Amino acid sequence: MDFGFALPGRGPFATPEVLVKLAHKAEALRYSSIFVTDHVVIPMTNASAYPYSPSGKFATEWTNGYLEPLTLMSFLAGETTRLRLGTSVLVIPYRNPVVTAKMLATLDVLSGGRVILGAGVGWFKEEFEALRAEAFERRGPVTDEYLRLMRECWSREPVSWQGSFYKMEAVSALPKPRQAGGIPIWTGGHTDVALRRAGELSDGWHPIGLRPPAMLLPEEFRDKVAIVHDWARKAGRDPRAVTISFRCPLEVLPQRAKPAAGDRTLFRGTPAQVKGDIMTYAALGVTHFVFDLVAPDLKGQLALMERFADEVRSRLPRSVKRA
């Protein structure tokens, strides 16, 4: 079992000093991964529905803005030696796929083969328009083709491509990634199309859950994993080769804290409760958790990382936990 967390890519915590402290702490506590998110620009007026808010509204005033994810990953690669470096998620249609493949391959080489590409189609129509990306309405097919093209850039030499959205005569595309087989691609999202993409052409499924209305409670999560596996079989792939991850908020209460009365949000509770939640999702196939740390400041985030490592991860059965 692998455990990682998402770094603050925007707002008051998105500073070099804070990011380095979090990354160093993650390495010291032997977490497996750190992930960064992606927005290029934030249109100040929009009508797009944000999929991870009950109201569907997306706040447009971000202090400090968003740090560019691939640049941030390069910075973090220089500050770490072991942590996997992932995107959660990179919006694939926003960027030229050949340039993106080159940047990711370079990062994989320089980091010693530590990159994970969490890939998404995007939801913010106004951001597509501002970036002059391919039409928002075609973002699904564009993503499929771009991911296939990126894989070609990572695995063939020379590379040629004649697709619906990109055409390229034979070129040399070096360097190739350090990782054998190329950089693993984890598809984000939980729609039917995302599940097809995860099973058919991705190395993993990377959904966000417990963020209303996208809950992915155990019963729903189980059903969606089954769909991913069905698509893998239809594509002639071994379903067991598809990594199942889960990103969600995490809050581990101190040992002496009393559990909250009434209904509890999963992964927010006492160490014993959070341990039980991990066991539940592990039984459904999750092998890599990515947490959003629920804490008001850096001190609280660092303490939460320690509490989870000491009071939850260390007490998991040997068959589940991983250093």
C-alpha positions in Angstrom: 0.0 0.0 0.0 1.3 3.4 -0.9 0.4 6.7 0.8 1.0 10.2 -0.6 -0.6 13.6 -0.4 -1.4 16.6 -2.6 0.7 19.7 -2.1 -0.8 23.2 -2.0 -0.2 24.5 -5.5 -2.1 27.8 -4.8 -2.8 30.2 -2.0 -0.7 31.3 1.0 0.9 27.8 1.5 2.2 27.7 -2.1 5.6 29.1 -1.3 9.0 27.6 -1.8 9.6 27.5 2.0 6.4 25.7 2.8 6.6 23.3 -0.1 10.1 22.3 0.7 9.2 21.6 4.4 6.3 19.4 3.4 8.3 17.5 0.8 11.2 17.0 3.2 8.8 15.8 5.9 7.2 13.4 3.5 10.6 11.8 2.7 11.6 11.6 6.4 8.3 9.9 7.2 8.6 7.6 4.2 5.5 8.6 2.3 5.4 7.3 -1.2 4.4 10.3 -3.3 3.5 13.9 -3.6 1.0 15.3 -6.1 0.4 18.7 -7.6 -2.7 20.1 -9.4 -3.2 22.2 -12.6 -4.7 25.4 -13.7 -3.0 27.8 -16.2 -5.2 30.8 -15.9 -8.4 31.5 -13.9 -11.1 33.3 -15.9 -12.6 35.9 -13.6 -16.2 35.2 -14.9 -17.4 31.7 -15.7 -20.5 29.6 -15.9 -18.8 26.2 -15.8 -19.9 23.7 -13.2 -17.1 22.7 -10.8 -17.5 19.0 -10.2 -16.2 19.0 -6.6 -18.4 21.5 -4.9 -22.1 21.1 -3.8 -22.9 24.4 -5.4 -21.0 23.8 -8.6 -19.3 27.1 -8.0 -15.5 27.6 -8.4 -13.9 30.5 -6.5 -12.0 32.8 -8.9 -9.9 34.8 -6.5 -6.9 32.7 -5.5 -4.2 34.3 -3.4 -0.8 33.9 -5.3 -2.5 32.1 -8.1 -1.6 28.5 -9.2 2.0 27.4 -9.6 2.6 25.7 -12.9 2.6 22.0 -12.1 5.5 20.7 -14.3 7.8 23.5 -13.1 6.8 22.8 -9.5 7.5 19.1 -10.0 11.0 19.9 -11.3 11.6 22.1 -8.3 10.5 19.3 -6.0 12.6 16.7 -7.8 15.6 18.7 -6.8 14.5 18.7 -3.2 13.8 15.0 -2.9 15.4 11.7 -3.7 12.8 9.0 -3.3 9.2 10.4 -3.5 7.2 9.7 -6.6 6.1 13.0 -8.3 2.6 13.1 -9.7 0.0 15.4 -11.2 -3.5 15.3 -9.9 -4.4 16.0 -12.6 -2.7 17.6 -15.6 -5.4 18.8 -18.0 -4.2 17.1 -21.2 -5.9 19.3 -23.9 -4.4 22.5 -22.5 -0.9 21.8 -23.9 0.9 20.6 -27.0 1.2 16.9 -26.5 4.7 16.5 -28.0 6.0 19.4 -25.8 4.3 17.9 -22.7 5.7 14.4 -23.5 9.2 16.0 -23.8 8.9 17.9 -20.5 7.7 14.8 -18.6 10.3 12.6 -20.1 13.0 15.1 -19.2 11.7 15.3 -15.6 11.6 11.5 -15.4 15.2 11.3 -16.5 16.4 14.0 -14.1 14.4 12.6 -11.1 15.6 9.1 -11.6 12.2 7.7 -12.9 9.8 9.1 -10.3 7.0 10.7 -12.4 3.3 9.7 -12.4 1.1 11.4 -15.0 -2.4 11.9 -13.5 -4.4 12.9 -16.6 -7.7 14.7 -16.9 -9.9 16.1 -19.6 -10.7 19.4 -17.8 -14.0 20.9 -16.8 -13.4 24.7 -17.1 -14.7 25.8 -20.5 -13.6 29.4 -20.1 -10.1 28.3 -19.4 -10.1 26.2 -22.6 -11.2 29.3 -24.5 -8.6 31.5 -22.9 -5.8 29.1 -23.8 -7.0 28.6 -27.4 -7.1 24.9 -26.7 -9.0 22.4 -28.9 -12.8 22.9 -28.5 -14.1 22.1 -25.0 -16.8 19.8 -26.5 -14.1 17.6 -28.0 -11.9 17.4 -25.0 -12.5 13.6 -24.4 -11.4 12.4 -27.9 -8.5 15.0 -27.8 -7.3 13.6 -24.5 -7.4 10.0 -25.8 -5.4 10.9 -28.9 -2.9 13.1 -27.0 -2.2 10.3 -24.4 -1.6 7.8 -27.2 0.7 10.2 -29.0 2.6 10.9 -25.8 3.1 7.2 -25.3 4.5 7.0 -28.9 6.9 9.8 -28.0 8.1 7.8 -25.0 8.4 4.4 -26.7 9.3 4.8 -30.4 12.2 6.3 -32.3 11.6 8.0 -34.7 8.0 9.1 -34.1 5.3 9.7 -36.7 1.6 10.5 -36.1 -1.4 11.0 -38.3 -4.4 11.5 -36.1 -7.6 13.5 -36.0 -6.2 16.3 -33.9 -2.4 16.1 -34.4 -0.2 15.2 -37.4 3.5 14.9 -37.4 6.0 13.4 -39.9 9.0 11.3 -38.6 10.9 13.1 -35.9 13.4 12.1 -33.2 11.8 12.4 -29.8 14.5 12.0 -27.2 15.2 11.5 -24.3 12.9 8.7 -23.5 11.6 8.4 -19.9 13.8 6.6 -17.3 11.0 4.3 -16.3 10.8 1.1 -18.4 7.6 1.2 -20.4 7.3 4.9 -20.1 5.7 7.2 -17.5 2.6 5.6 -15.9 -0.7 7.4 -16.8 -3.4 7.5 -14.3 -6.8 8.7 -15.6 -8.7 11.1 -13.3 -12.5 11.4 -13.1 -15.3 9.1 -12.4 -17.7 9.5 -15.4 -18.4 6.6 -17.6 -16.0 7.9 -20.2 -13.3 8.3 -17.6 -13.8 4.7 -16.5 -13.5 3.5 -20.1 -10.3 5.6 -20.5 -8.8 4.2 -17.3 -9.4 0.6 -18.2 -8.7 0.8 -21.9 -5.6 2.9 -22.2 -4.3 3.9 -18.8 -2.0 2.4 -16.2 -4.2 3.5 -13.3 -7.5 5.1 -12.2 -7.1 8.2 -10.0 -10.5 9.6 -8.9 -11.2 12.2 -6.2 -13.8 11.3 -3.7 -15.6 12.5 -0.5 -15.9 15.9 -2.1 -19.6 16.4 -2.6 -21.2 15.7 -5.0 -18.4 13.4 -6.0 -18.5 11.1 -3.0 -17.4 7.6 -4.3 -18.6 5.9 -1.1 -17.6 2.2 -0.9 -20.6 0.7 -2.7 -20.3 3.2 -5.6 -16.5 2.9 -5.7 -16.7 -0.9 -5.9 -19.1 -0.7 -8.9 -16.8 1.8 -10.7 -13.7 -0.4 -10.1 -15.6 -3.2 -11.7 -16.4 -1.1 -14.7 -12.7 -0.1 -15.1 -11.8 -3.8 -14.9 -14.4 -4.7 -17.5 -13.0 -2.1 -19.9 -9.5 -3.5 -19.3 -10.6 -7.0 -20.2 -12.4 -5.7 -23.4 -9.1 -4.1 -24.4 -7.2 -7.4 -23.9 -5.5 -6.2 -20.7 -5.0 -7.7 -17.3 -7.2 -5.7 -14.9 -4.7 -6.3 -12.2 -2.2 -4.2 -14.1 -4.4 -1.1 -13.6 -3.5 0.7 -10.4 -6.5 1.8 -8.4 -5.8 5.0 -6.4 -8.1 7.2 -4.3 -7.7 10.9 -3.5 -9.7 12.3 -0.6 -9.5 14.7 2.4 -7.7 13.3 5.5 -8.1 14.4 9.1 -6.7 12.1 11.9 -7.8 13.3 15.4 -5.4 13.1 18.3 -5.6 9.8 20.3 -7.4 11.4 23.2 -10.0 13.2 21.1 -13.6 12.0 21.3 -15.2 10.8 18.0 -17.7 13.3 16.7 -21.3 12.5 17.4 -23.6 11.6 14.5 -22.5 10.7 11.0 -18.8 10.8 10.2 -17.1 11.7 6.9 -14.8 8.8 5.9 -11.1 9.4 6.5 -11.9 12.1 9.1 -11.9 10.7 12.6 -9.8 8.8 15.2 -6.8 6.8 14.2 -8.9 3.6 14.6 -11.6 5.0 12.4 -9.3 6.1 9.7 -7.5 2.7 9.8 -10.9 1.1 9.2 -11.6 3.4 6.2 -8.3 2.4 4.7 -9.0 -1.3 5.1 -12.4 -0.8 3.5 -11.1 0.8 0.4 -8.1 -1.5 0.2 -10.5 -4.4 0.1 -12.1 -2.7 -3.0 -8.7 -2.6 -4.8 -7.1 0.7 -3.7 -3.3 0.4 -3.6 -2.4 4.1 -3.5 -4.0 6.8 -1.4 -3.5 10.5 -2.1 -4.6 12.7 0.8 -5.6 16.3 1.0 -4.4 17.3 4.5 -7.2 18.9 6.5 -5.3 21.4 8.7 -5.4 25.1 9.1 -1.7 25.9 8.9 1.8 24.4 8.1 2.3 23.3 11.8 -1.0 21.4 11.6 -0.2 19.8 8.3 3.2 18.6 9.5 1.6 17.2 12.7 -1.1 15.5 10.7 1.5 13.8 8.5 3.3 12.5 11.6 0.0 11.4 13.3 -1.1 9.4 10.3 2.3 7.7 9.9 2.7 6.9 13.6 -0.9 6.1 14.6 -2.5 4.8 11.5 -0.1 3.5 8.9 2.1 1.8 11.5 -0.9 -0.2 12.8 -2.1 -1.5 9.5 -1.8 -5.3 8.9 1.5 -6.3 7.3 -0.4 -7.4 4.2 -1.6 -3.8 3.7 1.0 -1.3 5.0 4.1 -0.3 3.2 7.0 1.7 4.4 
